[in-house]
């Protein structure tokens, strides 16, 4: 998801997306712990996406 797309989302949509991505990250970590996943970079990408979403959410909630 690009930054321009993230900036267009509302506060509620951001919060829902953060929850969904956090659940996705948990599933990825569990799957990787059991047996190595095909693309372990997805864990890093998901973690960074969550950080970007949290940053935009904090900026929008302060404004």
HTML snippet that shows the backbone in 3Dmol.js (N, CA, C, O; Angstrom):
<script src="https://3Dmol.org/build/3Dmol-min.js"></script>
<div id="view" style="width:600px;height:400px;position:relative"></div>
<script>
const pdb = `
ATOM      1  N   UNK A   1       0.848  -1.165   0.000  1.00  0.00           N
ATOM      2  CA  UNK A   1       0.000   0.000   0.000  1.00  0.00           C
ATOM      3  C   UNK A   1       0.896   1.231   0.000  1.00  0.00           C
ATOM      4  O   UNK A   1       1.824   1.340   0.801  1.00  0.00           O
ATOM      5  N   UNK A   2       0.607   2.146  -0.901  1.00  0.00           N
ATOM      6  CA  UNK A   2       1.426   3.340  -1.038  1.00  0.00           C
ATOM      7  C   UNK A   2       1.014   4.399  -0.018  1.00  0.00           C
ATOM      8  O   UNK A   2      -0.102   4.383   0.501  1.00  0.00           O
ATOM      9  N   UNK A   3       1.937   5.316   0.255  1.00  0.00           N
ATOM     10  CA  UNK A   3       1.671   6.373   1.229  1.00  0.00           C
ATOM     11  C   UNK A   3       0.510   7.261   0.805  1.00  0.00           C
ATOM     12  O   UNK A   3      -0.251   7.718   1.658  1.00  0.00           O
ATOM     13  N   UNK A   4       0.354   7.515  -0.486  1.00  0.00           N
ATOM     14  CA  UNK A   4      -0.754   8.342  -0.961  1.00  0.00           C
ATOM     15  C   UNK A   4      -2.085   7.663  -0.655  1.00  0.00           C
ATOM     16  O   UNK A   4      -3.051   8.332  -0.288  1.00  0.00           O
ATOM     17  N   UNK A   5      -2.144   6.355  -0.803  1.00  0.00           N
ATOM     18  CA  UNK A   5      -3.368   5.609  -0.498  1.00  0.00           C
ATOM     19  C   UNK A   5      -3.652   5.633   1.000  1.00  0.00           C
ATOM     20  O   UNK A   5      -4.804   5.748   1.418  1.00  0.00           O
ATOM     21  N   UNK A   6      -2.604   5.524   1.801  1.00  0.00           N
ATOM     22  CA  UNK A   6      -2.768   5.533   3.260  1.00  0.00           C
ATOM     23  C   UNK A   6      -3.277   6.891   3.724  1.00  0.00           C
ATOM     24  O   UNK A   6      -4.140   6.961   4.599  1.00  0.00           O
ATOM     25  N   UNK A   7      -2.752   7.978   3.143  1.00  0.00           N
ATOM     26  CA  UNK A   7      -3.150   9.322   3.562  1.00  0.00           C
ATOM     27  C   UNK A   7      -4.604   9.627   3.230  1.00  0.00           C
ATOM     28  O   UNK A   7      -5.211  10.478   3.879  1.00  0.00           O
ATOM     29  N   UNK A   8      -5.173   8.960   2.243  1.00  0.00           N
ATOM     30  CA  UNK A   8      -6.561   9.196   1.858  1.00  0.00           C
ATOM     31  C   UNK A   8      -7.551   8.536   2.813  1.00  0.00           C
ATOM     32  O   UNK A   8      -8.723   8.912   2.839  1.00  0.00           O
ATOM     33  N   UNK A   9      -7.100   7.562   3.596  1.00  0.00           N
ATOM     34  CA  UNK A   9      -7.998   6.824   4.487  1.00  0.00           C
ATOM     35  C   UNK A   9      -8.384   7.666   5.693  1.00  0.00           C
ATOM     36  O   UNK A   9      -7.645   8.557   6.112  1.00  0.00           O
ATOM     37  N   UNK A  10      -9.562   7.366   6.243  1.00  0.00           N
ATOM     38  CA  UNK A  10     -10.021   8.041   7.441  1.00  0.00           C
ATOM     39  C   UNK A  10      -9.469   7.368   8.684  1.00  0.00           C
ATOM     40  O   UNK A  10      -8.818   6.327   8.602  1.00  0.00           O
ATOM     41  N   UNK A  11      -9.731   7.968   9.832  1.00  0.00           N
ATOM     42  CA  UNK A  11      -9.198   7.468  11.099  1.00  0.00           C
ATOM     43  C   UNK A  11      -9.750   6.069  11.407  1.00  0.00           C
ATOM     44  O   UNK A  11      -8.999   5.184  11.817  1.00  0.00           O
ATOM     45  N   UNK A  12     -11.048   5.870  11.214  1.00  0.00           N
ATOM     46  CA  UNK A  12     -11.647   4.562  11.506  1.00  0.00           C
ATOM     47  C   UNK A  12     -11.126   3.489  10.565  1.00  0.00           C
ATOM     48  O   UNK A  12     -10.872   2.360  10.985  1.00  0.00           O
ATOM     49  N   UNK A  13     -10.965   3.839   9.292  1.00  0.00           N
ATOM     50  CA  UNK A  13     -10.442   2.872   8.326  1.00  0.00           C
ATOM     51  C   UNK A  13      -9.006   2.493   8.663  1.00  0.00           C
ATOM     52  O   UNK A  13      -8.614   1.334   8.524  1.00  0.00           O
ATOM     53  N   UNK A  14      -8.226   3.473   9.105  1.00  0.00           N
ATOM     54  CA  UNK A  14      -6.848   3.196   9.496  1.00  0.00           C
ATOM     55  C   UNK A  14      -6.799   2.245  10.686  1.00  0.00           C
ATOM     56  O   UNK A  14      -6.002   1.307  10.710  1.00  0.00           O
ATOM     57  N   UNK A  15      -7.655   2.492  11.665  1.00  0.00           N
ATOM     58  CA  UNK A  15      -7.671   1.635  12.854  1.00  0.00           C
ATOM     59  C   UNK A  15      -8.034   0.192  12.484  1.00  0.00           C
ATOM     60  O   UNK A  15      -7.421  -0.752  12.981  1.00  0.00           O
ATOM     61  N   UNK A  16      -9.030   0.029  11.613  1.00  0.00           N
ATOM     62  CA  UNK A  16      -9.422  -1.313  11.183  1.00  0.00           C
ATOM     63  C   UNK A  16      -8.306  -1.998  10.408  1.00  0.00           C
ATOM     64  O   UNK A  16      -8.052  -3.189  10.583  1.00  0.00           O
ATOM     65  N   UNK A  17      -7.645  -1.230   9.551  1.00  0.00           N
ATOM     66  CA  UNK A  17      -6.561  -1.779   8.741  1.00  0.00           C
ATOM     67  C   UNK A  17      -5.381  -2.190   9.620  1.00  0.00           C
ATOM     68  O   UNK A  17      -4.730  -3.199   9.348  1.00  0.00           O
ATOM     69  N   UNK A  18      -5.104  -1.425  10.658  1.00  0.00           N
ATOM     70  CA  UNK A  18      -4.021  -1.772  11.584  1.00  0.00           C
ATOM     71  C   UNK A  18      -4.327  -3.094  12.273  1.00  0.00           C
ATOM     72  O   UNK A  18      -3.453  -3.953  12.393  1.00  0.00           O
ATOM     73  N   UNK A  19      -5.555  -3.257  12.723  1.00  0.00           N
ATOM     74  CA  UNK A  19      -5.943  -4.513  13.385  1.00  0.00           C
ATOM     75  C   UNK A  19      -5.802  -5.691  12.426  1.00  0.00           C
ATOM     76  O   UNK A  19      -5.273  -6.739  12.799  1.00  0.00           O
ATOM     77  N   UNK A  20      -6.275  -5.520  11.192  1.00  0.00           N
ATOM     78  CA  UNK A  20      -6.179  -6.601  10.205  1.00  0.00           C
ATOM     79  C   UNK A  20      -4.729  -6.957   9.890  1.00  0.00           C
ATOM     80  O   UNK A  20      -4.380  -8.135   9.807  1.00  0.00           O
ATOM     81  N   UNK A  21      -3.897  -5.953   9.717  1.00  0.00           N
ATOM     82  CA  UNK A  21      -2.496  -6.206   9.398  1.00  0.00           C
ATOM     83  C   UNK A  21      -1.751  -6.822  10.582  1.00  0.00           C
ATOM     84  O   UNK A  21      -0.849  -7.638  10.392  1.00  0.00           O
ATOM     85  N   UNK A  22      -2.125  -6.435  11.797  1.00  0.00           N
ATOM     86  CA  UNK A  22      -1.507  -7.024  12.991  1.00  0.00           C
ATOM     87  C   UNK A  22      -1.846  -8.509  13.085  1.00  0.00           C
ATOM     88  O   UNK A  22      -0.990  -9.326  13.425  1.00  0.00           O
ATOM     89  N   UNK A  23      -3.097  -8.855  12.782  1.00  0.00           N
ATOM     90  CA  UNK A  23      -3.494 -10.266  12.769  1.00  0.00           C
ATOM     91  C   UNK A  23      -2.742 -11.021  11.674  1.00  0.00           C
ATOM     92  O   UNK A  23      -2.312 -12.156  11.880  1.00  0.00           O
ATOM     93  N   UNK A  24      -2.588 -10.398  10.530  1.00  0.00           N
ATOM     94  CA  UNK A  24      -1.839 -11.001   9.434  1.00  0.00           C
ATOM     95  C   UNK A  24      -0.385 -11.239   9.847  1.00  0.00           C
ATOM     96  O   UNK A  24       0.179 -12.292   9.550  1.00  0.00           O
ATOM     97  N   UNK A  25       0.217 -10.272  10.525  1.00  0.00           N
ATOM     98  CA  UNK A  25       1.593 -10.407  10.994  1.00  0.00           C
ATOM     99  C   UNK A  25       1.717 -11.556  11.990  1.00  0.00           C
ATOM    100  O   UNK A  25       2.670 -12.333  11.928  1.00  0.00           O
ATOM    101  N   UNK A  26       0.772 -11.664  12.896  1.00  0.00           N
ATOM    102  CA  UNK A  26       0.796 -12.761  13.864  1.00  0.00           C
ATOM    103  C   UNK A  26       0.740 -14.112  13.167  1.00  0.00           C
ATOM    104  O   UNK A  26       1.461 -15.039  13.534  1.00  0.00           O
ATOM    105  N   UNK A  27      -0.134 -14.218  12.147  1.00  0.00           N
ATOM    106  CA  UNK A  27      -0.235 -15.475  11.391  1.00  0.00           C
ATOM    107  C   UNK A  27       1.066 -15.795  10.650  1.00  0.00           C
ATOM    108  O   UNK A  27       1.517 -16.940  10.615  1.00  0.00           O
ATOM    109  N   UNK A  28       1.655 -14.752  10.062  1.00  0.00           N
ATOM    110  CA  UNK A  28       2.918 -14.953   9.351  1.00  0.00           C
ATOM    111  C   UNK A  28       4.023 -15.425  10.289  1.00  0.00           C
ATOM    112  O   UNK A  28       4.783 -16.332   9.949  1.00  0.00           O
ATOM    113  N   UNK A  29       4.116 -14.816  11.462  1.00  0.00           N
ATOM    114  CA  UNK A  29       5.141 -15.201  12.428  1.00  0.00           C
ATOM    115  C   UNK A  29       4.944 -16.635  12.901  1.00  0.00           C
ATOM    116  O   UNK A  29       5.910 -17.385  13.042  1.00  0.00           O
ATOM    117  N   UNK A  30       3.702 -17.013  13.143  1.00  0.00           N
ATOM    118  CA  UNK A  30       3.408 -18.378  13.578  1.00  0.00           C
ATOM    119  C   UNK A  30       3.749 -19.375  12.482  1.00  0.00           C
ATOM    120  O   UNK A  30       4.359 -20.410  12.750  1.00  0.00           O
ATOM    121  N   UNK A  31       3.363 -19.073  11.258  1.00  0.00           N
ATOM    122  CA  UNK A  31       3.662 -19.967  10.143  1.00  0.00           C
ATOM    123  C   UNK A  31       5.165 -20.088   9.934  1.00  0.00           C
ATOM    124  O   UNK A  31       5.657 -21.166   9.599  1.00  0.00           O
ATOM    125  N   UNK A  32       5.894 -19.006  10.124  1.00  0.00           N
ATOM    126  CA  UNK A  32       7.340 -19.035   9.934  1.00  0.00           C
ATOM    127  C   UNK A  32       8.026 -19.809  11.062  1.00  0.00           C
ATOM    128  O   UNK A  32       9.059 -20.441  10.842  1.00  0.00           O
ATOM    129  N   UNK A  33       7.459 -19.760  12.258  1.00  0.00           N
ATOM    130  CA  UNK A  33       8.040 -20.494  13.380  1.00  0.00           C
ATOM    131  C   UNK A  33       7.849 -21.999  13.208  1.00  0.00           C
ATOM    132  O   UNK A  33       8.715 -22.787  13.589  1.00  0.00           O
ATOM    133  N   UNK A  34       6.721 -22.393  12.637  1.00  0.00           N
ATOM    134  CA  UNK A  34       6.437 -23.808  12.445  1.00  0.00           C
ATOM    135  C   UNK A  34       7.295 -24.372  11.320  1.00  0.00           C
ATOM    136  O   UNK A  34       8.000 -25.365  11.500  1.00  0.00           O
ATOM    137  N   UNK A  35       7.229 -23.741  10.183  1.00  0.00           N
ATOM    138  CA  UNK A  35       8.079 -24.119   9.055  1.00  0.00           C
ATOM    139  C   UNK A  35       8.366 -22.850   8.268  1.00  0.00           C
ATOM    140  O   UNK A  35       7.487 -22.001   8.120  1.00  0.00           O
ATOM    141  N   UNK A  36       9.579 -22.714   7.765  1.00  0.00           N
ATOM    142  CA  UNK A  36       9.930 -21.464   7.076  1.00  0.00           C
ATOM    143  C   UNK A  36       8.980 -21.149   5.919  1.00  0.00           C
ATOM    144  O   UNK A  36       8.702 -21.995   5.069  1.00  0.00           O
ATOM    145  N   UNK A  37       8.488 -19.901   5.915  1.00  0.00           N
ATOM    146  CA  UNK A  37       7.587 -19.502   4.837  1.00  0.00           C
ATOM    147  C   UNK A  37       8.402 -19.224   3.581  1.00  0.00           C
ATOM    148  O   UNK A  37       9.616 -19.029   3.643  1.00  0.00           O
ATOM    149  N   UNK A  38       7.722 -19.209   2.447  1.00  0.00           N
ATOM    150  CA  UNK A  38       8.390 -19.059   1.160  1.00  0.00           C
ATOM    151  C   UNK A  38       9.103 -17.718   1.036  1.00  0.00           C
ATOM    152  O   UNK A  38      10.223 -17.652   0.529  1.00  0.00           O
ATOM    153  N   UNK A  39       8.459 -16.649   1.498  1.00  0.00           N
ATOM    154  CA  UNK A  39       9.042 -15.319   1.382  1.00  0.00           C
ATOM    155  C   UNK A  39       9.051 -14.650   2.765  1.00  0.00           C
ATOM    156  O   UNK A  39       8.078 -13.989   3.129  1.00  0.00           O
ATOM    157  N   UNK A  40      10.128 -14.811   3.536  1.00  0.00           N
ATOM    158  CA  UNK A  40      10.170 -14.225   4.878  1.00  0.00           C
ATOM    159  C   UNK A  40      10.206 -12.702   4.888  1.00  0.00           C
ATOM    160  O   UNK A  40      10.005 -12.091   5.938  1.00  0.00           O
ATOM    161  N   UNK A  41      10.462 -12.072   3.728  1.00  0.00           N
ATOM    162  CA  UNK A  41      10.451 -10.613   3.660  1.00  0.00           C
ATOM    163  C   UNK A  41       9.047 -10.059   3.877  1.00  0.00           C
ATOM    164  O   UNK A  41       8.889  -8.880   4.197  1.00  0.00           O
ATOM    165  N   UNK A  42       8.032 -10.893   3.708  1.00  0.00           N
ATOM    166  CA  UNK A  42       6.654 -10.440   3.954  1.00  0.00           C
ATOM    167  C   UNK A  42       6.468 -10.017   5.404  1.00  0.00           C
ATOM    168  O   UNK A  42       5.670  -9.125   5.691  1.00  0.00           O
ATOM    169  N   UNK A  43       7.199 -10.650   6.324  1.00  0.00           N
ATOM    170  CA  UNK A  43       7.106 -10.278   7.738  1.00  0.00           C
ATOM    171  C   UNK A  43       7.601  -8.843   7.911  1.00  0.00           C
ATOM    172  O   UNK A  43       6.952  -8.038   8.579  1.00  0.00           O
ATOM    173  N   UNK A  44       8.737  -8.525   7.318  1.00  0.00           N
ATOM    174  CA  UNK A  44       9.292  -7.175   7.425  1.00  0.00           C
ATOM    175  C   UNK A  44       8.377  -6.157   6.754  1.00  0.00           C
ATOM    176  O   UNK A  44       8.142  -5.080   7.302  1.00  0.00           O
ATOM    177  N   UNK A  45       7.864  -6.488   5.579  1.00  0.00           N
ATOM    178  CA  UNK A  45       6.985  -5.570   4.860  1.00  0.00           C
ATOM    179  C   UNK A  45       5.719  -5.283   5.656  1.00  0.00           C
ATOM    180  O   UNK A  45       5.258  -4.142   5.706  1.00  0.00           O
ATOM    181  N   UNK A  46       5.159  -6.311   6.274  1.00  0.00           N
ATOM    182  CA  UNK A  46       3.944  -6.137   7.070  1.00  0.00           C
ATOM    183  C   UNK A  46       4.220  -5.287   8.299  1.00  0.00           C
ATOM    184  O   UNK A  46       3.421  -4.423   8.658  1.00  0.00           O
ATOM    185  N   UNK A  47       5.359  -5.537   8.946  1.00  0.00           N
ATOM    186  CA  UNK A  47       5.724  -4.765  10.125  1.00  0.00           C
ATOM    187  C   UNK A  47       5.893  -3.285   9.774  1.00  0.00           C
ATOM    188  O   UNK A  47       5.456  -2.412  10.524  1.00  0.00           O
ATOM    189  N   UNK A  48       6.521  -3.011   8.646  1.00  0.00           N
ATOM    190  CA  UNK A  48       6.722  -1.622   8.221  1.00  0.00           C
ATOM    191  C   UNK A  48       5.414  -0.957   7.806  1.00  0.00           C
ATOM    192  O   UNK A  48       5.223   0.237   8.034  1.00  0.00           O
ATOM    193  N   UNK A  49       4.517  -1.726   7.198  1.00  0.00           N
ATOM    194  CA  UNK A  49       3.208  -1.182   6.839  1.00  0.00           C
ATOM    195  C   UNK A  49       2.434  -0.785   8.094  1.00  0.00           C
ATOM    196  O   UNK A  49       1.798   0.268   8.129  1.00  0.00           O
ATOM    197  N   UNK A  50       2.492  -1.629   9.120  1.00  0.00           N
ATOM    198  CA  UNK A  50       1.809  -1.314  10.379  1.00  0.00           C
ATOM    199  C   UNK A  50       2.392  -0.039  10.982  1.00  0.00           C
ATOM    200  O   UNK A  50       1.651   0.799  11.496  1.00  0.00           O
ATOM    201  N   UNK A  51       3.704   0.112  10.922  1.00  0.00           N
ATOM    202  CA  UNK A  51       4.339   1.319  11.454  1.00  0.00           C
ATOM    203  C   UNK A  51       3.894   2.555  10.677  1.00  0.00           C
ATOM    204  O   UNK A  51       3.614   3.595  11.273  1.00  0.00           O
ATOM    205  N   UNK A  52       3.825   2.443   9.333  1.00  0.00           N
ATOM    206  CA  UNK A  52       3.355   3.567   8.525  1.00  0.00           C
ATOM    207  C   UNK A  52       1.914   3.923   8.865  1.00  0.00           C
ATOM    208  O   UNK A  52       1.573   5.099   8.990  1.00  0.00           O
ATOM    209  N   UNK A  53       1.068   2.908   9.016  1.00  0.00           N
ATOM    210  CA  UNK A  53      -0.338   3.150   9.340  1.00  0.00           C
ATOM    211  C   UNK A  53      -0.469   3.824  10.702  1.00  0.00           C
ATOM    212  O   UNK A  53      -1.262   4.751  10.867  1.00  0.00           O
ATOM    213  N   UNK A  54       0.314   3.355  11.680  1.00  0.00           N
ATOM    214  CA  UNK A  54       0.268   3.965  13.013  1.00  0.00           C
ATOM    215  C   UNK A  54       0.725   5.418  12.978  1.00  0.00           C
ATOM    216  O   UNK A  54       0.158   6.262  13.672  1.00  0.00           O
ATOM    217  N   UNK A  55       1.739   5.715  12.181  1.00  0.00           N
ATOM    218  CA  UNK A  55       2.232   7.086  12.070  1.00  0.00           C
ATOM    219  C   UNK A  55       1.161   8.005  11.501  1.00  0.00           C
ATOM    220  O   UNK A  55       0.921   9.088  12.035  1.00  0.00           O
ATOM    221  N   UNK A  56       0.525   7.580  10.431  1.00  0.00           N
ATOM    222  CA  UNK A  56      -0.520   8.403   9.806  1.00  0.00           C
ATOM    223  C   UNK A  56      -1.710   8.549  10.747  1.00  0.00           C
ATOM    224  O   UNK A  56      -2.312   9.620  10.830  1.00  0.00           O
ATOM    225  N   UNK A  57      -2.050   7.473  11.457  1.00  0.00           N
ATOM    226  CA  UNK A  57      -3.163   7.533  12.402  1.00  0.00           C
ATOM    227  C   UNK A  57      -2.875   8.536  13.507  1.00  0.00           C
ATOM    228  O   UNK A  57      -3.756   9.309  13.883  1.00  0.00           O
ATOM    229  N   UNK A  58      -1.650   8.535  14.034  1.00  0.00           N
ATOM    230  CA  UNK A  58      -1.292   9.489  15.086  1.00  0.00           C
ATOM    231  C   UNK A  58      -1.331  10.925  14.579  1.00  0.00           C
ATOM    232  O   UNK A  58      -1.772  11.821  15.298  1.00  0.00           O
ATOM    233  N   UNK A  59      -0.881  11.151  13.367  1.00  0.00           N
ATOM    234  CA  UNK A  59      -0.895  12.505  12.804  1.00  0.00           C
ATOM    235  C   UNK A  59      -2.333  12.987  12.630  1.00  0.00           C
ATOM    236  O   UNK A  59      -2.660  14.127  12.958  1.00  0.00           O
ATOM    237  N   UNK A  60      -3.189  12.101  12.107  1.00  0.00           N
ATOM    238  CA  UNK A  60      -4.587  12.491  11.865  1.00  0.00           C
ATOM    239  C   UNK A  60      -5.356  12.675  13.170  1.00  0.00           C
ATOM    240  O   UNK A  60      -6.217  13.551  13.257  1.00  0.00           O
ATOM    241  N   UNK A  61      -5.063  11.870  14.176  1.00  0.00           N
ATOM    242  CA  UNK A  61      -5.792  11.993  15.429  1.00  0.00           C
ATOM    243  C   UNK A  61      -5.360  13.239  16.204  1.00  0.00           C
ATOM    244  O   UNK A  61      -6.147  13.779  16.981  1.00  0.00           O
ATOM    245  N   UNK A  62      -4.141  13.698  16.010  1.00  0.00           N
ATOM    246  CA  UNK A  62      -3.684  14.922  16.677  1.00  0.00           C
ATOM    247  C   UNK A  62      -4.227  16.175  15.982  1.00  0.00           C
ATOM    248  O   UNK A  62      -4.369  17.221  16.615  1.00  0.00           O
ATOM    249  N   UNK A  63      -4.526  16.075  14.706  1.00  0.00           N
ATOM    250  CA  UNK A  63      -4.998  17.242  13.958  1.00  0.00           C
ATOM    251  C   UNK A  63      -6.455  17.544  14.262  1.00  0.00           C
ATOM    252  O   UNK A  63      -7.015  18.496  13.718  1.00  0.00           O
TER     253      UNK A  63
END
`;
const viewer = $3Dmol.createViewer("view");
viewer.addModel(pdb, "pdb");
viewer.setStyle({}, {cartoon: {color: "spectrum"}});
viewer.zoomTo();
viewer.render();
</script>
